[in-house]
């Protein structure tokens, strides 16, 4: 058997990371990308002298990136520079409370005690338990395939079982937080972590108590140049390792032969390979690329995660009270999630996230004395509302909230505006219905029900990225790449033995 050839469909974070790992397995790797740039959701928006991160804007767990570069025998700091930030997020409440969520957990716990009366000891205990869940239980879910028997006979599973408490499975995240904390503002702050994977804290499992660990036990970081620098670093790494990029090359079909994936059709031309990795939404992979509506419909039985509406606003003023990451909370958090996941409509009082990278690099992402605002609210995936009507309603709701809470007429300060809606998210990134994370994690069994990193029905077809195991977000996409590449390496050994 000569040098094997692998095709990766999609140049998102997970697709590029997988390509690098396959190249390090001495495979001939090509990435087919329908856009003319790498990064997927992690892209760049430029308008009127302002620069915005197009998609994900929180950088945690850089060790996942560091490990990838180390595996590729490269020094990450020759590709990417990043520094820790002191405040993970600033939280603004309708009652006037403002909380600085310091990445130092001792300072953070004191801040909550000073601002809400929440005992600092209770916060520290919660964060220590968060770390314990991540290290002893979460490890199984995020670093291993949940669809391979070998995982369940490993020591990691035994460690997870003895560390698991009933509340992690049988209580919701909100129920856990409501028992742990006294003040409603503290509960709401920690409930927010369910949104990290597009879920509802009032139905998602208590296991998600592990999520604050990344910010308050490990830290939050800022990549020089913005989040787009991560995508660019991965692309440069892939190219250095011999990966070929074919941009403007949308895949029309995955070629099948005798229940085996053997190639792809791009721009009307057929290309053959030994293995195919899809970094495309799992639903679209089956419905569009495999013409397998039966499996596609089965995937849709899982509830979709939320989508988002994002406004990229060039703001003609600096706001000293804001930081890199800012959250303006809804007054009725439960009603907001009820709107998104049950009623499937917009909440009149949404929680608003504002990311401002010019806080870290003044004069680079925005003109001097001005700021670049990435403004996002969660909305239902695949909303039936007409796109322009949806955008107009969201814009009005956001402006009313921010203007009220910042005591400033925000609309009068907007110099430039770009918009990202669920419809555009689907068109640009292939995320079905604009769902940011594929399926939600609104049940205790969600992790086991996510699509595996390989096809159970078709040989040599693999999956990677936010819509499959272990989920969305940069850290999980990097872990997904490692899992997928590991499965392919194991399969290749079997192929060679049978050759």
N, C-alpha and C positions, 0 to 999 in steps of 0.2 A: 504494500500500500504506500503510495507516494504522499506528497504533501497535501493535506486535506484543505478543501475550500469551504469557507463559511460566509453566508450572506446575512447581514443584519438589516432589518427593515426599520428605519427611523434613527435619526441622529440625536435623540434625546440623551439626557445624562446617563440613563441606564444602558441605552444602546451603545454609546461610545465606550462606557466602562467595560461592557461585555466584549466589545471588539478588541480593546486593549488586552484583556485577559486571554482571549482566543489567540491573538497574535503572539502572546508570550507562550502559548502552547504549540508554537510553530505552525499555525494555520494561516492560510492565505485568506485575508478578511477584507470584504468590501461592505461599506455601509451605503444603502440606498435611501436618500432623503428627498421628500417631495418639495421642500422649501429650498431656498438658495443659501441657507445658513444652517449651522449646527446649533443644538441646544434645546429644540422642542419648545416647551413652555418657558424655558430659561432663555429669554431673548432680550433684545434691546429696542426701546422705542425712543426716537429722537424727533423733537418738534420745537420749532421756534427758539432755538438756542438752549433747550433743555434736554437732558438725558434721563431716561427712566429704565429701571429694571422692568422687563415686560411681564415676568411671572413670579416665581417663588422669591421671597425677599428675606427669609430668615436663614442664617448660616450657623448651624450647630454641628457638633461631632465631626470636626475636621479630620479626626483620626481615620475616618473611612476613606477620605481622599488620600491622606498620607499613606495609608496601607496599600492603596492601588498603585500609587507612584513607586512605592518601595518594591512592590511585586514586579513592576516594570523596570526595575533597576535605574530609577531616575530620582533626582532630588526635586521634590515638589516646589521648593522655594525658587527654583530657576524658571518655574512656569507661573507661579501664583504667590502673591503676598497677602497676608491677612493678619489682623490684630484683634485681641479681645476687646469687647466693649463693656463698660461698667454697668449700664442699665439694659436689661433684657427688653423691657417694654415700659412705657408710661401708661397708666390706666386712668381714665377720666370717667367719673360717675355723674349721673344726673343730680345727685344730692350735693355736688360740689367737691367731693373727695377726689384727690389726685394721689395716686400711689406710684412711687418709683420702684419697679421690680428689679432690684439690684441682682446681679449675677452672683455676688457674694451672699450666700444664704444667711449668714449671721446678720449682715446689714439689712437684707430683705425682711427677715423675721422681725427685726426691730422696727423697720418702717411700717409693717402691718400692725404691730402693737401700738405704735405712736398714732397711726392714722385711723385705726378701727377699734383698738382695744383688744384685738386678738392676741392671746398670750404667745409670746415669741417661742416658748417651748413647744407649743402645739404645732407651730409652723415648722420648726426644726425637726420635730418627730415625724411629721408628714413627709418632709423631703428626704429624711433618712430612710423611711419606708419605701419611698419612690425609688431610691437608689437600689435598695434590696430587691424590690420586684423586678427592676430592669436587669440586674445582674444575675439573679437566680431563676426567674421565671421568663422574663422577656427574652433572654438569650435564645431560648428554644424557638420562640416565635419569629424572631427577626434574623437569626443567623443560620437557620437550617430549613430545609424543605420540610413542609408538613405533609408531604404526599409520598414520602419514601419510608419504607419500613425500617431502614437503617437508622433513621432519626429516633425512632421510638424504642430502640434497644440500646441507646447511647446513655452514658452517665449523665449527660445534660438533662435528660428527661427525668431521671430519678431525682436529681437536685431540684428541678422545677416542681415536681409533685410534692416533695416534703416541705417546700416553701410556699405553696399555694394555700390561700385562705378562702373560705366560702364566699367572703365579700367580694373577692376578685372576680368571681363568676356569677354569683346570684344577686348581687346588688348592682345598681346603676352607679355611674360615676357621681352623679348628683347626690344620690343617697349617701354614698361614702363621704363626700365632702360636707354634706349637711350634718353628718354625725361628728365629723372631725373638728369642725369650726363653729364658732359662735356667731360671727357677724356675716350678714348676707353678702356684703361686698367681697369678703374673702372667699366665700363659697362660689360666687359668680366668677371671680378671677380664676380659680382652679377648675371650675366647670368648663372654661373656655378651651382647655387643652383637648377636649373631644373634637374640636374643629380642626385640629392638626391633621386628621385623616378624614375630614369631611363628614363627621358624625354628630350625633345629638347626645349631649351629656345626660339627658333624662331617660335615654334608653340604652346607651353604650355601657359596656361592662365596667365595673369598678377597677378592673385590671388597668385601665387607662390612667390610673394614679401614677403609673410609671413615667408618663410623658414629661412632667416638670423636671425630671432628673436631668435631662439634657441641658436645660437652661440654667438651673440653679445649683447643680452639683458639678457640671462639666463646663458650662460657660457658653456665651454667645459671641460670635466673631463677625468682623466686617472684612470682606475681601476688597482689596484695593481695586478701584475701577468699577465696583458694584458687582452684583451677582453674575452678570454676563461674563466676568473674568473667569468664573468657574467653568462655564461652557467653553470658552476660548482655550483655557488650559487643557481641558480634556481633548479638544480637537487637535491641539498641537502635539499632545502626548500620543494620540492615536496615529497621527501622521508620522511621527518619529519612529514609531514601532512598526511602520510599514502598512498601516491600514489605508485602504483607498476609499475616498469619499466620492460618491456620485450624486451631486446635488441636482435639483430640478428633475428628479427621477422618481415619480410616483409609481408605486407597485400596483399593477392591475390585478394580478393573480399570483397565487402560490401554485407552482406546478406540482402535481401529484402523480405518482406511478406506483401501483401495487401497494397502496396504503403507506406510501413513503413520500415525504417532501423532498423533491429533487431539484427545485429551482424556482425562479421567479420570472414574471413578465413585467418589464419596465419600459414605458414609452414604446410599446408594441414589439419589443425585442426580448427574446427568451435567453436567460442566463442560467446555467446549471451549477449546482454546488452539492457538497456532501451533507451540509446541515443548514437549516434556516432558523434564524432567531427573529421573532417579531417583537419590536418595541412599540407596536401600534396597540391601541385599545383592543383588548381581547375580543370584545363584541364585534368590532369592525373586521378583525382578522378573520373571524368565522363567516360573518355575513357577506363581506365584500371580497375578501381575498381567497376564501375557500368555497364560497357558495354553499355553506353549510348552515342553513337557516334553523335547523333543528337544534344544534348546539348553541347558536346565537340566541335563540329564544330562551334556552335553558339558563344562559348567563343573565338574561334580563329578569329572571325570577328574583334575583337578588336586588334589593333596594339600591338605587343609585345614590352616590354621595351628593353633597350640595354642589352647585356651580357658583359662579360669581359674576358680578358686574364691577369693572374696574374703570376708574377715570384717571387719566394722566393729566394732571393740572400743573401748569407753570404759574406759580404764585408770586405776585409782585410785592412780596414783603417777607421779612424773616420773623418767625415766631419763637421767641426765647423760651417759652414754656413747653415747646415740643422737643422730641428727641428723634433718634433714628426710627424706632418702632413705637407707635402710639395706638391705643385702643380707646374708643369712645363707646361705652357700654349702652346697650338698650336698657330701658328702665324695667321692662318686664321680659326677662331672658327666656322664660319658659314659653311665653306667647310667641316670641320670635322663632324658636325652634319648632313650635307647633305649626306656625305658618309655613316654614320651609319644608318640613318633612310630612306633615299630615294634610294640611290644607292646600299645599303646593301653590302658595301665592306669596306676594311680597308683604313684608312687615312694614308698617308705616313708621315704626321707630326701630330702625336696624342698628346693630352694632357696627361701627365704622372703624376700619383699620387704615391708618395713614403711615406710610413709609416715606422717609425723607433722606435719601442718601447724601444730599448736599450738606447735611449736618456733619458728615464724616470727611467730606472732601469739598469744602467751600470753593466756589468759583469754577469748579470742574463740571458738576452736574447741573448747575444752574448759574445764571449771571450773578455777579456780586450783589449782595443785598436782597437776593430772591431765593425761592426754594422750589424744588421739584417734588410734588406730592403724588405719590401712588396711593389712590384712595379706593378701597375695596369694601364691598358688602357681600355677604353670602346670600344666594338666592336659590330657589329650587332648580334642579337640573331639568332641562327640556321644558321650561315653562311655556305654556301655551300663549302667553301674552305676546302680542306683536312686538318685534324687536324695538322699534322706535318708541312705542308706548312704554315698554319696559324701561328703556333708558331714561326717558323723560321723567317717569315716576321715581326711579331710583335717584336721579340727579336732584330732584326737588326735595326728597326725603333727606338726602345726605346734606345738602346745603342748609336746610332748616336746622338740622341737628348740630352741625359744626358751627354755624353762625351763632346759634344760641349758646353753646357750651364754651366757645372761644370769645364770645361777646364782640364779634367782628363780622362785618358783611363780607363773607368769603367770595361770593359770586363776583363782586366788583374787583377782586384782586386776580381773577383768572385771566392770564394773558394768552395761554394756549391750552388746547384740550384735545385729547384723543380718548377713545372709548373701546373697551373690550367687553363683549357680551357673551352669554352662553352660546349663541349661534356662531359668533366669530371664534370662540374657543374651539368649537367642533371643527370649523372649517380650517383653522390654522394648525391645530395640533392633533386632529383625529380623535378627540375625546368625545365619545358618544353622548349626545344630549348636553355637551359642555360639562359633564360631571368631572370634577377635578381629580378624583381618586378612583374612578370606576365605580365600584360598589361601596356602600357605606359600611361602617363597622358597628351597626346599631343592634348587635346581639352578642351574647357570650361565645357563640360558635362562629362568629364572623371570620376569624383568622383561618379556620379550617375550611371555610367555604369559598375563600378566594381562589381564583383559578391558579393551578400549579404552574411551575416554571417550565413545564414540558407538556406536550400533548399526550394524553392517555390513549388516544385513538389513532394517531398518525406518527410513525417513526420519523426521527430526525427533524422534528419540528419543536421549537422551544419558544418560551415566552419570557419577557423581562419588562420591568417598568412598573409604573404606579397602579395599573389596573390588575396586576397579578401579585402573587406572594412576594414580599411581605407587605407591600402597600406603597403609598405615594409619599412624596417629599424627597429631598436630595439624599439624606442618609439611607432611607429605606430603598431607594432606587439603586444606590451603590451596593447595598447588601444583596439586592435582587440580582445584580450583575454577577456578584461573586458566587451566589448559589447556582445560577444558571450555568455559568462557565464551569463550575465544579461538576455539575451533572453531565455536561457535554464531555468533559475530560474522562469521566468514568465510562461513558458510553463509547468513546473512541477506543479506550483500552479493550473493551469487549469486541468492537469491530475488528481490531487488529488481531485479537486472539482467534476470531472466526474467519479471518481472511485466508 
